[in-house]
Amino acid sequence: MINQTQQQIIADTVPILKEHGVTLTTHFYKRMFEHHPELKNMFNMGNQKSGKQQQALASAILAYAEHISKPAVLLPALRQIGHKHVSLEIRPEHYPIVGNHLLAAIKEVLGIHADDAILDAWEAAYYQLADLMIGVEKEMYQQLTAEPGGWTGWRPFKVVEKQEESSEITSFYLAPTDTGKVLPHLPGQYISLKIFLPNIGLNQARQYSISGAPNDTHYRISVKREFGKNPNTNGMISNHLHDNVNEGDNLELTAPAGTFTLDTSEDNPLLLISGGVGVTPLISMLQHAVDQHTARPITWIHGCRNGDVHAFDETVSRLTADQPNVERFTFYDQVTESDLERGISQGPIDLKAVPELHIASHTHAYICGPAGFIEQQYRDLVELGIDPKGVFFEEFGPQQLVLN
């Protein structure tokens, strides 16, 4: 257990972490993969190549150091990380491997700054954090196995239907090959999917939002194709699904996970704002809200480049028809005369430029899309008077945004 002297040592290293955090985490991953190349099958190598994972880990280590005396403050963030870990089948035996290489990286990167007292303090701090994470994840694993249709680890599923939603987004309906029930997801959650990529000789797992309504028979994911001659590793997974995975093929999935979920216990007005493929978790929320015949006011706002790439247009039209409590606004970056006649606005989304849009301060807003998109919508919502505590968002990939 970390003592008060060690807590102070950790707190004193905060300025060093601010300056050298990304250098430290970059060296850590390089070192760990050299000694344990098999872990490349577990980590997202696309995020490694882009540097997003190194930045995200550096931010997490810094936040932990800043709150070392009261780590319980970080429990919401730890639960979010725990969901990701459980979806990737991270187990207690992985933590000593990470700890050994993180401590070695601290010594090798910080050099003379990392004396024995600092290394001892960080060892105690790391294993305190590891115990917290193992406890959080143990609870999640137990809950998954206790729920009807739940499971842990990788379970084989079959593609029972493949459906084009737009010129670049395709849906895959996935049912378990054992014909058993599945755990109904919470609207907004994701599943992890594992595929072997021959080009790099690795298994790679990716998270995809569940875009269908909660049920106990199957999941639906909706995947965007990445265009370009040399798509990154993330694009390789998406394109592999589009090009090589067809009805009847098998895939491996972990159970639904994620904390970006629709709160169905409240009757606050509901605002759903999506950009591009960020529509996928929100369409599940909208479907669920309509299916539950909720009376809460719902506003649906979606923006994308044009009508060709607009996924779920007909689905949303059907869901919102004859629903007096639902308003709908759509924005295209490139609009045609026909689009304008249909009531589609010139994009990008500008909440402050919609005179019909009235946002109550107690509205619950859910935002999904690229990081810059999320930041803009968040700023506009706060300016329009919404309580920041009622704004929830999901950033695809390693979480780096800290807004509220």
C-alpha positions as CSV (number, residue, x, y, z in Angstrom):
1,M,0.0,0.0,0.0
2,I,1.3,3.4,-0.9
3,N,2.2,5.6,2.2
4,Q,2.0,9.4,2.6
5,T,5.7,9.9,1.8
6,Q,5.3,8.1,-1.4
7,Q,2.1,10.0,-2.2
8,Q,4.1,13.2,-1.9
9,I,6.9,11.9,-4.2
10,I,4.3,11.0,-6.8
11,A,2.7,14.4,-6.5
12,D,6.1,16.0,-6.9
13,T,6.6,14.2,-10.2
14,V,3.6,15.9,-11.8
15,P,5.6,18.6,-13.5
16,I,8.0,16.0,-15.0
17,L,5.0,14.0,-16.3
18,K,3.5,17.1,-17.9
19,E,6.8,17.6,-19.8
20,H,7.9,14.0,-20.5
21,G,4.6,12.0,-20.3
22,V,4.2,11.2,-24.0
23,T,8.0,10.4,-24.3
24,L,7.6,8.0,-21.3
25,T,4.5,6.2,-22.7
26,T,6.0,5.9,-26.2
27,H,9.1,4.3,-24.8
28,F,6.9,2.1,-22.5
29,Y,4.9,0.6,-25.4
30,K,8.0,0.2,-27.6
31,R,9.8,-1.7,-24.7
32,M,6.8,-3.9,-23.8
33,F,6.1,-4.9,-27.4
34,E,9.8,-5.8,-27.9
35,H,9.6,-8.2,-24.9
36,H,6.1,-9.3,-25.5
37,P,5.3,-9.2,-29.2
38,E,2.2,-11.4,-28.6
39,L,0.6,-8.4,-26.9
40,K,0.3,-6.7,-30.3
41,N,-2.6,-9.0,-30.9
42,M,-4.4,-7.3,-28.0
43,F,-3.5,-3.7,-28.5
44,N,-4.9,-1.4,-31.3
45,M,-1.8,-1.0,-33.5
46,G,-3.6,1.7,-35.5
47,N,-3.8,3.9,-32.3
48,Q,-0.2,3.0,-31.6
49,K,0.9,4.3,-35.0
50,S,-1.1,7.5,-34.8
51,G,0.2,8.2,-31.3
52,K,-3.4,8.4,-29.8
53,Q,-2.8,5.6,-27.4
54,Q,0.5,7.0,-26.1
55,Q,-1.2,10.4,-25.5
56,A,-4.2,8.8,-23.8
57,L,-2.0,6.8,-21.5
58,A,0.1,9.8,-20.6
59,S,-3.0,11.8,-19.7
60,A,-4.3,8.9,-17.6
61,I,-1.0,8.6,-15.7
62,L,-0.9,12.4,-15.1
63,A,-4.5,12.4,-13.8
64,Y,-3.6,9.5,-11.4
65,A,-0.5,11.4,-10.1
66,E,-2.5,14.5,-9.6
67,H,-5.1,12.6,-7.5
68,I,-2.8,10.2,-5.9
69,S,-4.1,11.0,-2.4
70,K,-7.7,10.5,-3.4
71,P,-7.8,8.0,-6.2
72,A,-11.5,7.3,-5.7
73,V,-12.1,10.6,-7.4
74,L,-11.1,8.9,-10.6
75,L,-13.5,6.0,-10.3
76,P,-15.8,7.2,-13.1
77,A,-12.8,7.3,-15.4
78,L,-11.5,4.0,-14.2
79,R,-14.9,2.4,-14.8
80,Q,-14.8,3.7,-18.4
81,I,-11.3,2.2,-18.8
82,G,-12.5,-1.0,-17.1
83,H,-15.3,-1.4,-19.7
84,K,-12.7,-1.2,-22.5
85,H,-10.4,-3.7,-20.7
86,V,-13.2,-6.2,-20.2
87,S,-14.2,-5.8,-23.8
88,L,-10.7,-6.8,-24.8
89,E,-10.4,-9.7,-22.3
90,I,-7.8,-8.0,-20.1
91,R,-7.2,-10.2,-17.0
92,P,-5.3,-9.7,-13.7
93,E,-2.2,-11.6,-15.1
94,H,-1.6,-8.8,-17.6
95,Y,-1.1,-6.1,-15.0
96,P,2.4,-7.3,-13.7
97,I,3.6,-7.3,-17.4
98,V,2.5,-3.7,-17.8
99,G,3.8,-2.7,-14.4
100,N,7.3,-4.2,-15.0
101,H,7.7,-2.3,-18.3
102,L,6.2,0.9,-17.1
103,L,8.6,1.1,-14.1
104,A,11.5,0.2,-16.4
105,A,10.5,3.0,-18.8
106,I,10.3,5.5,-15.9
107,K,13.9,4.6,-15.0
108,E,15.2,4.7,-18.6
109,V,13.4,7.8,-19.7
110,L,13.8,10.0,-16.6
111,G,17.4,8.8,-15.9
112,I,18.9,10.7,-13.0
113,H,15.5,12.0,-12.0
114,A,14.3,8.5,-11.2
115,D,16.1,7.5,-8.0
116,D,15.2,4.5,-5.9
117,A,12.7,6.5,-3.8
118,I,10.8,7.6,-6.9
119,L,10.8,4.1,-8.4
120,D,9.6,2.6,-5.2
121,A,6.9,5.2,-4.9
122,W,5.7,4.6,-8.5
123,E,5.8,0.8,-8.0
124,A,3.5,1.2,-4.9
125,A,1.3,3.7,-6.9
126,Y,1.0,1.4,-9.9
127,Y,0.0,-1.7,-7.9
128,Q,-2.5,0.4,-6.0
129,L,-4.0,1.4,-9.3
130,A,-3.8,-2.2,-10.6
131,D,-5.7,-3.4,-7.6
132,L,-8.4,-0.8,-8.2
133,M,-8.7,-1.8,-11.8
134,I,-8.7,-5.5,-11.1
135,G,-11.5,-5.0,-8.6
136,V,-13.6,-2.9,-11.0
137,E,-13.1,-5.4,-13.8
138,K,-13.8,-8.4,-11.5
139,E,-17.2,-6.9,-10.7
140,M,-17.9,-6.4,-14.4
141,Y,-16.9,-10.0,-15.4
142,Q,-19.1,-11.4,-12.6
143,Q,-22.0,-9.2,-13.7
144,L,-21.7,-10.4,-17.3
145,T,-21.8,-14.1,-16.4
146,A,-24.7,-13.5,-14.0
147,E,-27.0,-11.8,-16.6
148,P,-29.2,-14.0,-18.9
149,G,-27.4,-14.2,-22.2
150,G,-24.2,-12.8,-20.8
151,W,-20.7,-14.2,-21.3
152,T,-17.0,-13.3,-20.9
153,G,-14.2,-13.8,-23.4
154,W,-14.5,-14.2,-27.1
155,R,-17.7,-15.9,-28.4
156,P,-18.3,-17.0,-32.0
157,F,-21.0,-15.2,-33.9
158,K,-22.3,-15.6,-37.5
159,V,-23.2,-12.8,-39.9
160,V,-26.8,-13.5,-40.5
161,E,-27.4,-10.4,-42.6
162,K,-25.3,-7.7,-44.4
163,Q,-27.1,-4.5,-45.4
164,E,-25.9,-1.3,-47.1
165,E,-27.0,1.8,-45.2
166,S,-25.3,4.4,-47.4
167,S,-22.5,4.7,-49.9
168,E,-19.9,4.1,-47.2
169,I,-21.7,2.6,-44.2
170,T,-22.8,-1.1,-44.1
171,S,-24.6,-2.9,-41.3
172,F,-23.8,-6.4,-40.1
173,Y,-26.4,-8.4,-38.1
174,L,-24.6,-10.9,-35.8
175,A,-26.1,-13.9,-34.0
176,P,-24.3,-16.4,-31.8
177,T,-23.3,-19.6,-33.5
178,D,-24.3,-21.6,-30.4
179,T,-27.9,-20.3,-31.1
180,G,-28.1,-19.2,-27.5
181,K,-29.5,-15.9,-26.2
182,V,-27.4,-12.7,-26.1
183,L,-27.2,-10.1,-23.4
184,P,-29.4,-7.1,-24.4
185,H,-27.2,-4.1,-24.6
186,L,-27.8,-0.7,-23.0
187,P,-28.5,1.8,-25.8
188,G,-25.2,3.4,-26.7
189,Q,-22.9,0.5,-25.8
190,Y,-20.4,-1.2,-28.1
191,I,-19.1,-4.7,-28.8
192,S,-15.5,-5.7,-29.5
193,L,-14.9,-7.7,-32.7
194,K,-11.6,-9.6,-33.4
195,I,-10.2,-10.3,-36.9
196,F,-6.9,-11.7,-38.2
197,L,-5.2,-9.3,-40.6
198,P,-2.9,-11.2,-43.0
199,N,-1.2,-8.0,-44.1
200,I,0.3,-7.4,-40.7
201,G,0.1,-11.0,-39.3
202,L,-1.9,-10.0,-36.2
203,N,-5.2,-10.4,-34.6
204,Q,-6.8,-7.0,-34.1
205,A,-9.8,-6.1,-32.0
206,R,-12.0,-3.0,-32.6
207,Q,-15.0,-1.6,-30.9
208,Y,-18.1,-0.9,-32.9
209,S,-21.2,0.8,-31.4
210,I,-24.3,-1.4,-31.5
211,S,-26.7,0.4,-33.8
212,G,-29.8,-1.8,-33.3
213,A,-32.5,-1.9,-30.6
214,P,-31.7,-4.0,-27.5
215,N,-32.9,-7.6,-27.8
216,D,-31.8,-11.1,-26.8
217,T,-31.2,-12.6,-30.2
218,H,-28.6,-10.6,-32.1
219,Y,-26.5,-7.4,-32.4
220,R,-26.2,-5.0,-35.3
221,I,-23.1,-3.0,-36.0
222,S,-22.8,-0.4,-38.7
223,V,-19.3,0.1,-40.1
224,K,-17.9,3.0,-42.2
225,R,-15.6,2.1,-45.1
226,E,-12.3,4.0,-45.1
227,F,-11.3,5.3,-48.5
228,G,-7.8,5.9,-49.8
229,K,-4.9,3.8,-51.2
230,N,-3.3,3.1,-47.9
231,P,-5.9,3.1,-45.1
232,N,-4.5,2.9,-41.6
233,T,-4.8,-0.1,-39.4
234,N,-8.2,0.9,-38.2
235,G,-9.3,1.3,-41.8
236,M,-8.0,-2.1,-42.7
237,I,-10.4,-3.6,-40.2
238,S,-13.4,-1.7,-41.5
239,N,-12.5,-2.4,-45.1
240,H,-11.9,-6.0,-44.4
241,L,-15.5,-6.2,-43.0
242,H,-16.9,-4.5,-46.1
243,D,-14.8,-6.5,-48.7
244,N,-14.3,-9.9,-47.1
245,V,-17.0,-10.6,-44.6
246,N,-20.3,-11.9,-45.9
247,E,-23.5,-13.5,-44.7
248,G,-22.7,-16.9,-43.2
249,D,-19.2,-15.9,-42.1
250,N,-18.1,-16.2,-38.4
251,L,-16.6,-13.5,-36.2
252,E,-15.6,-13.4,-32.5
253,L,-17.2,-10.9,-30.2
254,T,-17.1,-9.9,-26.5
255,A,-20.2,-8.9,-24.6
256,P,-21.6,-5.3,-24.8
257,A,-19.6,-2.7,-22.8
258,G,-19.3,1.1,-22.5
259,T,-20.5,3.9,-20.2
260,F,-22.0,6.1,-22.9
261,T,-25.6,4.9,-22.4
262,L,-29.0,6.4,-22.5
263,D,-30.4,7.2,-19.0
264,T,-34.0,5.8,-19.2
265,S,-34.8,6.6,-15.5
266,E,-35.3,10.3,-16.2
267,D,-37.9,12.2,-18.1
268,N,-35.6,15.2,-19.0
269,P,-35.9,16.4,-22.6
270,L,-33.6,14.3,-24.8
271,L,-31.3,15.8,-27.4
272,L,-29.3,13.4,-29.7
273,I,-26.6,15.1,-31.9
274,S,-24.5,13.0,-34.3
275,G,-21.9,13.7,-37.0
276,G,-21.2,11.1,-39.7
277,V,-20.8,7.6,-38.4
278,G,-21.3,8.9,-34.9
279,V,-25.0,8.2,-35.7
280,T,-24.5,4.5,-34.8
281,P,-24.9,4.6,-31.0
282,L,-27.5,7.4,-31.2
283,I,-29.8,5.5,-33.6
284,S,-29.9,2.7,-30.9
285,M,-30.9,5.3,-28.3
286,L,-33.6,6.8,-30.5
287,Q,-35.0,3.4,-31.4
288,H,-35.2,2.4,-27.8
289,A,-36.8,5.6,-26.7
290,V,-39.5,5.3,-29.4
291,D,-40.0,1.6,-28.6
292,Q,-40.6,2.5,-25.0
293,H,-43.3,5.0,-26.0
294,T,-41.6,7.7,-23.9
295,A,-43.4,11.0,-23.6
296,R,-40.2,13.0,-23.0
297,P,-39.4,15.5,-25.7
298,I,-36.8,14.2,-28.2
299,T,-34.8,16.3,-30.6
300,W,-32.7,14.4,-33.3
301,I,-29.9,16.4,-35.0
302,H,-27.6,14.8,-37.6
303,G,-25.0,16.2,-39.9
304,C,-23.0,14.5,-42.7
305,R,-21.4,15.4,-46.0
306,N,-24.3,14.7,-48.3
307,G,-27.3,12.5,-49.0
308,D,-25.2,9.7,-50.5
309,V,-23.4,9.1,-47.2
310,H,-26.4,9.7,-45.0
311,A,-27.1,6.5,-43.1
312,F,-30.4,5.6,-41.5
313,D,-32.3,8.4,-43.1
314,E,-35.3,6.3,-43.9
315,T,-35.1,4.6,-40.5
316,V,-35.2,7.9,-38.6
317,S,-38.1,9.1,-40.8
318,R,-40.0,6.0,-40.0
319,L,-39.2,6.2,-36.2
320,T,-40.2,9.9,-36.0
321,A,-43.3,9.8,-38.1
322,D,-46.5,10.3,-36.1
323,Q,-44.4,11.0,-33.0
324,P,-45.5,14.5,-31.7
325,N,-42.8,14.5,-29.1
326,V,-39.9,14.2,-31.6
327,E,-38.3,17.0,-33.6
328,R,-35.8,16.3,-36.4
329,F,-33.1,18.5,-38.0
330,T,-30.6,17.4,-40.7
331,F,-27.6,19.2,-42.1
332,Y,-25.5,18.4,-45.2
333,D,-22.2,20.0,-46.0
334,Q,-23.3,19.8,-49.7
335,V,-27.0,20.4,-50.3
336,T,-29.0,20.1,-53.5
337,E,-32.3,21.8,-54.4
338,S,-34.1,18.5,-53.6
339,D,-32.4,18.4,-50.2
340,L,-33.6,22.0,-49.4
341,E,-37.1,21.1,-50.4
342,R,-37.0,18.2,-47.9
343,G,-36.1,20.6,-45.2
344,I,-32.4,19.7,-45.0
345,S,-30.2,22.6,-43.9
346,Q,-26.8,23.7,-45.2
347,G,-24.1,22.3,-42.8
348,P,-22.1,22.0,-40.7
349,I,-24.4,21.8,-37.7
350,D,-25.0,25.2,-36.1
351,L,-27.2,24.9,-33.1
352,K,-27.4,28.6,-32.6
353,A,-28.7,29.2,-36.1
354,V,-31.8,27.0,-35.8
355,P,-34.7,29.3,-34.7
356,E,-37.0,26.3,-34.1
357,L,-34.6,24.7,-31.7
358,H,-35.5,25.4,-28.0
359,I,-33.2,23.7,-25.5
360,A,-34.2,23.6,-21.9
361,S,-31.5,23.9,-19.3
362,H,-32.3,20.5,-17.9
363,T,-32.1,18.7,-21.3
364,H,-29.9,15.6,-21.4
365,A,-27.8,15.8,-24.6
366,Y,-25.9,12.9,-26.1
367,I,-23.2,13.8,-28.7
368,C,-21.2,11.4,-30.9
369,G,-18.8,12.2,-33.8
370,P,-15.2,13.4,-34.3
371,A,-13.4,15.2,-31.5
372,G,-13.7,18.7,-33.0
373,F,-17.4,18.1,-33.7
374,I,-18.0,17.1,-30.1
375,E,-16.1,20.2,-28.8
376,Q,-18.1,22.6,-31.0
377,Q,-21.5,21.1,-30.0
378,Y,-20.6,21.1,-26.4
379,R,-19.6,24.8,-26.5
380,D,-22.7,25.8,-28.3
381,L,-24.9,23.9,-25.9
382,V,-23.3,25.5,-22.9
383,E,-23.8,28.9,-24.5
384,L,-27.4,28.1,-25.1
385,G,-27.9,27.5,-21.4
386,I,-27.8,23.7,-21.0
387,D,-26.4,22.4,-17.7
388,P,-23.0,21.0,-18.6
389,K,-23.6,18.0,-16.3
390,G,-26.4,17.0,-18.6
391,V,-24.1,16.7,-21.7
392,F,-22.7,13.3,-22.5
393,F,-20.4,12.4,-25.3
394,E,-18.5,9.5,-26.9
395,E,-15.2,10.0,-28.8
396,F,-14.3,7.0,-30.9
397,G,-10.9,5.7,-30.1
398,P,-8.8,6.4,-27.0
399,Q,-10.6,9.0,-24.9
400,Q,-8.8,12.3,-24.9
401,L,-11.5,14.9,-24.6
402,V,-12.1,16.4,-21.1
403,L,-15.0,18.9,-21.3
404,N,-17.2,18.6,-18.2
